[in-house]
Amino acid sequence: MNHLSTLAGRFGLSLIFILSGFAKLGAGYAGTQGYMEAMGVPGAVLPLVIAAEIGGGLAVLAGGLTRWAALGLAVFSVASAFLFHFDLGDQGQFINFMKNIAIAGGFLVLAAHGAGKFSVDGWLAARRAKGGAL
């Protein structure tokens, strides 16, 4: 059960980033870039944001380099909370702020405990334990 819940948790945590990254590639690019600039963040960093969301999300989903990807996305989530949602007097922004903090907490747990058995990391660890070549 532990391995399945870790897989389900990775799926849930990664999905929001993968979908968000791909949405920004399409019709959402200009709107996101404008929003970033309105919040004082250079729109030129949007390709890095998209790469972090899609790349980090896929790494967590597959369970490859999971601890590093989870740490990176935890930092990303906290930074996004403070840069874009730190209007705690606005209930909607407060909820988004707390959502980002909660997501970061999930990523920190994943970073601490790893991706579990059903993952690329787990497969590689099992091969190393058996003395198999990578």
Secondary structure, 3 states (H helix, E strand, C coil): CHHHHHHHHHHHHHHHHHHHHHHHHCCCHHHHHHHHHHCCCCHHHHHHHHHHHHHHHHHHHHCCCHHHHHHHHHHHHHHHHHHHCCCCCCHHHHHHHHHHHHHHHHHHHHHHHCCCCCCHHHHHHHHHHCCCCC
